[in-house]
Amino acid sequence: MPGLDPNCPLTLIYGDSAFLIERQAASLVDAMLPAGGHEYGLSGIDLGSASLDEAATHLRTGSLIAETRVVLLKNLQELKADPQKQLAKWLADLPLDTYVIITALVSRQVAQKGNPARAALKKVIQANGQEASFITPYERELAQWVGGEAQRLGKGMDRRAAEMLVEMVGRDHGRLVSEIEKIATYVGEAPMIGVEDVSQVAVTSAEATVFQLVDAIAEGNAKVALDVLPELVPAHSPTSAAIPLLGMLARNLRLLWQAGYLARNGAPVDKRGNLAPELADLLPKEHNVVQASRSNFVAKKLAGHARNFGDQQAAESLERVLHADRTLKGQTDEYLDARLIVERLVIELCVLARASQPQGRSW
């Protein structure tokens, strides 16, 4: 197994993605135990809910049936310093043929600093074990990450195909992997995954449908925007279904605003180059248009729509989103169905976008 030795008695797997951590832990367990050995050879303990005594029992007691015993200790981040210190003592003296895998789900910032265990436990892991971190890629790195996942399955992947998949599926790593696996099965023995394969097999996520909605809004095309809306907020939907949509709409409108501002200052996002410091300082540190537009596919879309979002239109658009959000939450005097509130918002945003279109342009 690349990176991790299944013969090592102690392994720490940590990072900011539960999916990536669990996948690696499962892969390591499979490498440690023979086929069919999970039932008698594997013990899973959640350190966030189980007592430390329960963990000790599994660590000290071998299996009467399985030759190899694997103890999976999940959620190390739930243990404070003293319990981790006690755990370290037990792990320093494991029974023969007992292997321990520890997982810890932490923030990106913590994971980037390295091993998140407390001092005593960290010392034992460094002396007797191994560790691996799995940190989710930034948005600008997703297409490259998708290509790497395809390689895990023995497939090459066209860069445009990877960008299209990210556009269709969004940033959910678990869903991206699931879609890649489906596409790899679809192409069979073919060595490459192309754009046509992605378009034939991948299922568009709600997040990606929001991108379609934003495209239509940016073009001022109310008909297309309203046609997309039922997929996101079906008729008579509860308020809880509409509020996340407003958050995603606001995020994309902010990106369009930033893209428009950069374009008007000679730095369109679809033209690669270093951003002047005075412009870079105006952007948010995270989740800004420069990061989002590292994909050529996204950059071209943002640049194409940016002309329709001047400062005034962008500000008014975000104000309309805020008003819709307050209405959904009962903070205004209007009492409307959640779907009607969102429909009205979409029409208002389309009208604002059309107001900024060059004269004579028809839709």
C-alpha positions as CSV (number, residue, x, y, z in Angstrom):
1,M,0.0,0.0,0.0
2,P,1.5,3.4,-1.1
3,G,2.7,5.4,1.9
4,L,1.5,3.2,4.7
5,D,2.9,-0.1,5.8
6,P,0.2,-2.7,6.8
7,N,2.8,-4.4,8.9
8,C,3.3,-1.4,11.2
9,P,1.6,-2.0,14.6
10,L,0.5,1.6,15.1
11,T,-0.9,4.1,12.6
12,L,-2.4,7.5,13.0
13,I,-4.6,8.8,10.1
14,Y,-5.7,12.4,10.4
15,G,-7.1,15.3,8.3
16,D,-10.0,17.5,7.6
17,S,-12.1,15.1,5.5
18,A,-14.0,12.3,7.2
19,F,-14.5,10.6,3.8
20,L,-10.8,10.5,3.0
21,I,-9.8,9.4,6.5
22,E,-12.4,6.6,6.5
23,R,-11.4,5.4,3.1
24,Q,-7.7,5.2,4.0
25,A,-8.5,3.4,7.3
26,A,-10.7,0.9,5.5
27,S,-8.0,0.3,2.9
28,L,-5.4,-0.3,5.6
29,V,-7.7,-2.7,7.5
30,D,-8.2,-4.7,4.3
31,A,-4.4,-4.9,3.9
32,M,-3.9,-6.1,7.5
33,L,-6.6,-8.7,7.7
34,P,-7.1,-11.7,5.4
35,A,-10.2,-12.0,3.3
36,G,-13.2,-12.6,5.6
37,G,-11.2,-11.7,8.7
38,H,-13.1,-8.6,9.7
39,E,-15.8,-10.3,11.8
40,Y,-13.4,-11.8,14.3
41,G,-10.3,-9.7,13.8
42,L,-11.6,-6.1,13.7
43,S,-12.8,-4.0,16.7
44,G,-14.0,-0.5,16.1
45,I,-14.2,2.0,19.0
46,D,-15.5,5.6,18.9
47,L,-13.3,7.5,21.4
48,G,-16.0,10.2,21.5
49,S,-18.6,7.9,23.0
50,A,-16.9,4.8,24.4
51,S,-15.2,4.8,27.7
52,L,-11.4,4.6,27.9
53,D,-11.8,1.3,29.9
54,E,-13.6,-0.2,26.9
55,A,-10.7,0.9,24.6
56,A,-8.3,-0.7,27.1
57,T,-10.1,-4.0,27.0
58,H,-9.9,-4.2,23.2
59,L,-6.2,-3.2,23.2
60,R,-5.2,-5.7,25.9
61,T,-7.3,-8.7,24.8
62,G,-6.3,-10.7,21.8
63,S,-8.7,-12.7,19.6
64,L,-9.2,-16.4,20.3
65,I,-10.2,-17.0,16.6
66,A,-8.3,-14.5,14.4
67,E,-4.5,-14.7,14.2
68,T,-4.3,-11.0,13.6
69,R,-6.3,-8.4,15.6
70,V,-6.9,-4.8,14.4
71,V,-8.3,-2.2,16.7
72,L,-9.7,0.9,15.0
73,L,-9.8,3.9,17.4
74,K,-11.9,6.6,15.8
75,N,-12.2,10.3,16.7
76,L,-9.0,10.8,18.7
77,Q,-9.8,14.6,18.7
78,E,-12.5,13.9,21.3
79,L,-9.9,12.9,23.9
80,K,-8.3,15.5,26.2
81,A,-4.7,15.4,27.3
82,D,-5.0,13.1,30.3
83,P,-6.9,10.3,28.5
84,Q,-4.5,10.5,25.6
85,K,-1.6,10.1,28.0
86,Q,-3.2,7.0,29.4
87,L,-3.8,5.7,25.9
88,A,-0.2,6.3,25.1
89,K,0.9,4.0,27.9
90,W,-1.2,1.2,26.6
91,L,-0.1,1.7,23.0
92,A,3.5,1.5,24.0
93,D,3.1,-2.1,25.0
94,L,0.7,-3.8,22.5
95,P,0.2,-7.6,22.5
96,L,1.8,-9.5,19.7
97,D,-0.2,-9.6,16.4
98,T,-2.3,-6.6,17.5
99,Y,-2.4,-3.6,15.2
100,V,-4.0,-0.3,16.1
101,I,-5.3,2.4,13.7
102,I,-6.2,5.8,15.1
103,T,-8.2,8.4,13.2
104,A,-8.6,12.1,14.0
105,L,-10.8,14.5,12.2
106,V,-9.5,18.1,12.7
107,S,-9.6,21.4,10.9
108,R,-7.5,22.2,7.9
109,Q,-5.4,24.6,10.0
110,V,-4.7,21.9,12.7
111,A,-4.0,19.2,10.1
112,Q,-1.5,21.4,8.2
113,K,0.6,21.8,11.4
114,G,1.2,18.0,11.6
115,N,0.4,15.2,14.0
116,P,-2.5,16.5,16.2
117,A,-2.0,14.1,19.1
118,R,-1.0,15.4,22.5
119,A,2.7,15.2,23.4
120,A,2.8,11.7,25.1
121,L,0.8,10.0,22.4
122,K,2.6,11.8,19.7
123,K,5.9,10.5,21.1
124,V,4.7,6.9,21.1
125,I,3.4,7.2,17.5
126,Q,6.7,8.7,16.3
127,A,8.7,5.9,18.1
128,N,6.6,2.9,17.2
129,G,4.3,3.8,14.4
130,Q,3.5,5.7,11.3
131,E,1.1,8.5,10.3
132,A,-0.6,10.0,7.3
133,S,-2.6,13.2,6.7
134,F,-5.4,13.7,4.3
135,I,-6.2,17.3,3.7
136,T,-8.9,18.3,1.2
137,P,-7.7,20.3,-1.8
138,Y,-8.6,23.9,-2.2
139,E,-11.3,24.7,-4.8
140,R,-8.6,25.7,-7.3
141,E,-6.9,22.3,-6.9
142,L,-10.0,20.1,-7.4
143,A,-9.6,19.4,-11.1
144,Q,-6.1,18.2,-10.5
145,W,-7.3,16.1,-7.5
146,V,-10.0,14.5,-9.6
147,G,-7.3,13.5,-12.2
148,G,-5.3,11.9,-9.4
149,E,-8.4,10.0,-8.2
150,A,-8.9,8.7,-11.8
151,Q,-5.2,7.5,-11.8
152,R,-6.0,5.5,-8.6
153,L,-8.4,3.5,-10.8
154,G,-5.9,3.1,-13.6
155,K,-7.4,5.8,-15.8
156,G,-6.0,8.9,-17.4
157,M,-8.4,11.9,-17.4
158,D,-8.5,14.8,-19.8
159,R,-8.1,18.1,-17.9
160,R,-11.3,19.5,-19.5
161,A,-13.2,16.3,-18.4
162,A,-11.9,16.8,-14.8
163,E,-13.0,20.5,-14.8
164,M,-16.4,19.5,-16.2
165,L,-16.9,16.9,-13.5
166,V,-16.1,19.4,-10.8
167,E,-18.5,21.9,-12.4
168,M,-21.3,19.2,-12.4
169,V,-20.7,17.6,-9.0
170,G,-19.3,20.5,-6.9
171,R,-16.9,20.2,-4.0
172,D,-18.2,17.1,-2.2
173,H,-15.2,14.8,-2.3
174,G,-17.2,11.7,-1.6
175,R,-19.6,12.4,-4.5
176,L,-16.7,13.2,-6.8
177,V,-15.0,9.9,-6.1
178,S,-18.3,8.0,-6.5
179,E,-18.9,9.7,-9.9
180,I,-15.3,8.9,-11.0
181,E,-15.8,5.3,-10.1
182,K,-19.0,5.2,-12.2
183,I,-17.3,6.8,-15.2
184,A,-14.4,4.4,-14.9
185,T,-16.8,1.5,-15.0
186,Y,-18.6,3.0,-18.0
187,V,-15.4,3.5,-20.1
188,G,-14.4,-0.2,-19.4
189,E,-11.0,-1.0,-20.8
190,A,-10.5,2.5,-22.4
191,P,-7.4,4.1,-20.8
192,M,-8.7,7.7,-20.8
193,I,-11.8,9.4,-19.5
194,G,-12.9,12.3,-21.7
195,V,-15.5,15.1,-21.7
196,E,-18.1,12.9,-23.5
197,D,-17.8,10.2,-20.9
198,V,-18.4,12.7,-18.1
199,S,-21.4,14.2,-19.8
200,Q,-22.9,10.7,-20.4
201,V,-22.6,9.3,-16.9
202,A,-22.1,12.0,-14.2
203,V,-25.1,13.2,-12.3
204,T,-25.4,17.0,-11.7
205,S,-25.5,17.9,-8.0
206,A,-27.6,20.6,-6.4
207,E,-24.5,22.8,-6.1
208,A,-23.9,22.4,-9.8
209,T,-27.5,23.2,-10.6
210,V,-27.1,26.4,-8.7
211,F,-24.3,27.2,-11.2
212,Q,-26.8,26.7,-14.0
213,L,-29.2,29.0,-12.2
214,V,-26.5,31.7,-11.7
215,D,-25.6,31.4,-15.4
216,A,-29.2,32.1,-16.4
217,I,-29.4,35.0,-13.9
218,A,-26.2,36.6,-15.1
219,E,-27.5,36.4,-18.7
220,G,-30.8,38.0,-17.5
221,N,-32.7,34.9,-18.8
222,A,-35.6,34.6,-16.4
223,K,-37.3,31.7,-18.4
224,V,-34.2,29.5,-18.1
225,A,-33.6,30.5,-14.5
226,L,-37.2,29.6,-13.5
227,D,-37.0,26.3,-15.4
228,V,-34.0,25.3,-13.3
229,L,-35.5,26.4,-10.0
230,P,-37.9,23.4,-9.4
231,E,-34.9,21.1,-9.1
232,L,-33.6,23.2,-6.2
233,V,-36.8,24.3,-4.5
234,P,-39.8,22.1,-5.4
235,A,-43.2,23.6,-5.0
236,H,-44.4,23.9,-1.3
237,S,-40.9,23.3,-0.1
238,P,-40.2,24.2,3.6
239,T,-38.1,27.3,4.4
240,S,-35.2,25.0,5.3
241,A,-34.9,24.0,1.6
242,A,-34.6,27.5,0.3
243,I,-32.2,29.1,2.8
244,P,-29.1,27.1,1.7
245,L,-29.9,28.1,-1.9
246,L,-29.7,31.7,-1.0
247,G,-26.3,31.2,0.6
248,M,-25.0,29.6,-2.6
249,L,-26.5,32.3,-4.7
250,A,-24.9,35.0,-2.6
251,R,-21.5,33.3,-2.9
252,N,-21.7,33.2,-6.7
253,L,-22.9,36.8,-6.9
254,R,-19.9,37.9,-4.8
255,L,-17.6,36.0,-7.2
256,L,-19.2,37.7,-10.2
257,W,-18.9,41.1,-8.5
258,Q,-15.2,40.4,-7.9
259,A,-14.7,39.2,-11.4
260,G,-16.3,42.3,-12.8
261,Y,-14.2,44.6,-10.7
262,L,-11.0,42.9,-11.7
263,A,-12.0,43.1,-15.4
264,R,-12.7,46.8,-15.2
265,N,-9.2,47.2,-13.7
266,G,-7.4,45.3,-16.4
267,A,-7.1,42.0,-14.7
268,P,-9.8,39.6,-16.1
269,V,-9.9,36.3,-14.4
270,D,-9.6,34.3,-17.6
271,K,-6.2,35.9,-18.4
272,R,-3.4,34.3,-16.3
273,G,-1.0,36.7,-14.7
274,N,0.0,38.0,-11.3
275,L,-2.6,40.2,-9.7
276,A,-1.4,43.6,-8.6
277,P,-1.0,43.9,-4.8
278,E,-3.5,46.8,-4.6
279,L,-6.2,44.6,-6.3
280,A,-5.3,41.4,-4.4
281,D,-5.6,43.2,-1.0
282,L,-9.3,44.0,-1.9
283,L,-10.3,40.4,-2.2
284,P,-11.2,38.1,0.7
285,K,-8.4,35.9,1.8
286,E,-10.3,32.7,1.2
287,H,-13.1,31.7,-1.3
288,N,-12.2,34.6,-3.6
289,V,-12.6,34.8,-7.4
290,V,-8.9,34.1,-8.0
291,Q,-9.1,30.8,-6.2
292,A,-12.4,29.9,-7.9
293,S,-11.1,30.7,-11.4
294,R,-8.0,28.5,-11.3
295,S,-10.2,26.1,-13.5
296,N,-10.2,27.4,-17.1
297,F,-13.8,26.2,-17.3
298,V,-14.9,28.4,-14.4
299,A,-12.7,31.3,-15.3
300,K,-14.2,31.6,-18.8
301,K,-17.7,31.6,-17.3
302,L,-16.9,34.2,-14.7
303,A,-15.2,36.4,-17.2
304,G,-18.1,36.1,-19.6
305,H,-20.7,37.0,-17.0
306,A,-18.7,39.7,-15.2
307,R,-19.6,42.4,-17.7
308,N,-23.2,42.1,-16.5
309,F,-22.4,42.9,-12.9
310,G,-21.2,46.3,-12.3
311,D,-20.8,47.5,-8.7
312,Q,-24.3,48.9,-8.6
313,Q,-26.0,45.8,-10.0
314,A,-23.9,43.5,-7.8
315,A,-24.7,45.5,-4.6
316,E,-28.4,45.6,-5.4
317,S,-28.4,41.9,-6.2
318,L,-26.9,41.0,-2.8
319,E,-29.4,43.4,-1.1
320,R,-32.3,41.5,-2.8
321,V,-30.8,38.2,-1.6
322,L,-30.6,39.6,1.9
323,H,-34.2,40.7,1.8
324,A,-35.3,37.3,0.6
325,D,-33.3,35.6,3.4
326,R,-35.0,37.9,6.0
327,T,-38.4,37.2,4.5
328,L,-37.8,33.4,4.6
329,K,-36.9,33.8,8.3
330,G,-40.0,35.8,9.1
331,Q,-38.1,39.0,9.7
332,T,-40.3,41.1,7.4
333,D,-44.0,41.8,7.1
334,E,-44.4,39.6,4.0
335,Y,-45.8,36.1,4.4
336,L,-45.2,34.1,1.2
337,D,-44.5,30.5,0.3
338,A,-40.7,29.7,0.2
339,R,-40.9,28.9,-3.5
340,L,-42.6,32.1,-4.3
341,I,-40.0,34.1,-2.4
342,V,-37.2,32.5,-4.3
343,E,-39.0,32.8,-7.7
344,R,-39.5,36.6,-7.1
345,L,-35.9,36.9,-6.1
346,V,-34.7,35.1,-9.3
347,I,-36.9,37.4,-11.5
348,E,-35.5,40.5,-9.7
349,L,-31.9,39.4,-10.2
350,C,-32.6,38.7,-13.9
351,V,-34.1,42.2,-14.3
352,L,-31.0,43.8,-12.7
353,A,-28.7,41.8,-14.9
354,R,-30.6,42.8,-18.1
355,A,-30.5,46.4,-17.0
356,S,-26.7,46.3,-17.4
357,Q,-26.7,44.6,-20.8
358,P,-25.6,46.5,-23.9
359,Q,-28.5,48.2,-25.6
360,G,-30.2,46.3,-28.4
361,R,-29.2,42.9,-27.1
362,S,-32.1,40.5,-27.4
363,W,-33.0,37.5,-25.3
